[in-house]
Amino acid sequence: MTVSLEQITTCAPLLQDEFREIVYSNDSRAEGLSNEGDISYVYNYGPLVTGQGDLFQNHTYFYNTNSFYGHGYNLEATVDGSNLVPYSDNETLPWLPINALATADGELTILFLTQNNIFYFEPCDDPWFAANLTTEKTKTAYWPSTWVSPMACSQQFQICNPRSRSKQCTGFWAALDVKDKTLDIDLNMAQGHLVDRISLALGSSSLSVLLTTRKQNAIAASGTVQYLAQNYLPPDQWMREISGWVNTGLASIQQAVLEYATGPTHIIPGIRRQLPNNTFDNNMCQNQIVNETGDTKSFSVLGMSVLFVVGFIIILTSYILDTVVGNLQQRFRIGEHARLSWIFDDKIQLHKLLYHELNLGEWSEGEQVFPTTKTKRKFSSLAATKSRTKVWTHSVSIEDTTNDNLLRKVFQGGGSSGEIHMGVLPTDEIQQDTQGETPVISSVKRSQSQRN
């Protein structure tokens, strides 16, 4: 059950000199829209009619030049009402375009951009946002070239049957007409119900619907305005604006198709929800598949695999590198000093030295990366050991002697002469002198290993 939809949107800025007329405050067309002395413009691209088809006014758009003060961009959109009347929308007046603009195979919308009090720091050569006027007082500012910038857009849609032998398609038609043209492309029953859903969604993508409610918020250039001052705009800004509108319209179609199965996101009071009343519509609710980007995240299996493999190689290399390099250094006797320093400068080795100097445990000799005692033994924490030790910072001279009662090596340090600034020994090997000031070392056991 598949059909394809294609949209073409064609837009162009309009000439206005021969379709624009100056209106003064005493003109009947300005009644209620201007004050005495105001100068206004009317644009004659076709009359506006009421929802019942009655004439509302002969001109398309009215603009009072004294109403621009303190205002930024504004956008008005009016849709071709040739195929819409009579209808019951009292907020939007349909427009009957002149013959030069009328089209029979698309939905025509006319747009009026007013820049009002916007000024530019650089001249703008965009045909819709044109701003090249300067004054003697504002030589560094550029003002809009026209009071109003009109543009017309035509939207056309095409529906194709990809399951047919020759991929039959309708022509490009207005949203209201394209559904009727699908009778000629051999759709099955299920495809016909799908086209009904799409046709309902096309109404939400109309430029008149998207722009009438958003007005100036639909202008992307509004995002770079600060206190009515506009930064640089590229010469194709009008195309960028249209591209944004088209993308918004396509997104609204997708949202409308999705909500057929999930139900509307926002239920407006007074709207009645209707459940499917036939097999095809019910199947479309149960079998619809969409790309969900909210609660789920997609990821690359290949990327995750590479990440795990490379990470495993790095961890494995780090684990065996010490052993491999150490064995190579021993075998070829290269960097022997560096290898021993790598082993004995480790925190675990320093921990062993501390216990060794405290005469705690009988430690195995050798170049073990992880030092062990000759017999199994449990050690108390260093905090508990600290209660049995005393720390001094008294400087002691060491002289070379053979008397075992004098200190020659502490913590595997020493030499023929030198100074000790700190040491830790069990308190039972330290005696205070009679004054209680200087600790006297009665005996210290020599260490079997030495530090270079």
Secondary structure, DSSP 8 states (H G I E B T S, - for coil): ---EEEEEEEEEE---GGGEEEEETTSGGGTTT--TT-EEEEE-SS-EE-TTS-EEESSSEEEEGGG-TT---EEEEEEB-TTT-S---SSS--B---TTT--SSSEEEEEEEE-TT-EESS-B--SSS-EEE--SS-TT-BEESSSEEEEEEEEEEEEEETTSTT-EE---B-TTTHHHHGGGTT--HHHHHHHHHHHHHHGGG-HHHHHHHHGGGG-GGGGGEETTEE----TTHHHHHHHHHHHHHHHHHHHHHHHHHH--SS--TT-------SHHHHHHHHH------SS-----HHHHHHHHHHHHHHHHHHHHHHHHHHHHHHHHT-SHHHHHHHHHTSHHHHHHHHHHHTT-S-B--S--SS--BSS------HHHHHTTEEEE---EEE-----TTS--EETTEE-SSEEE--EEEEGGGEEE-TTSSSEEE------SS---
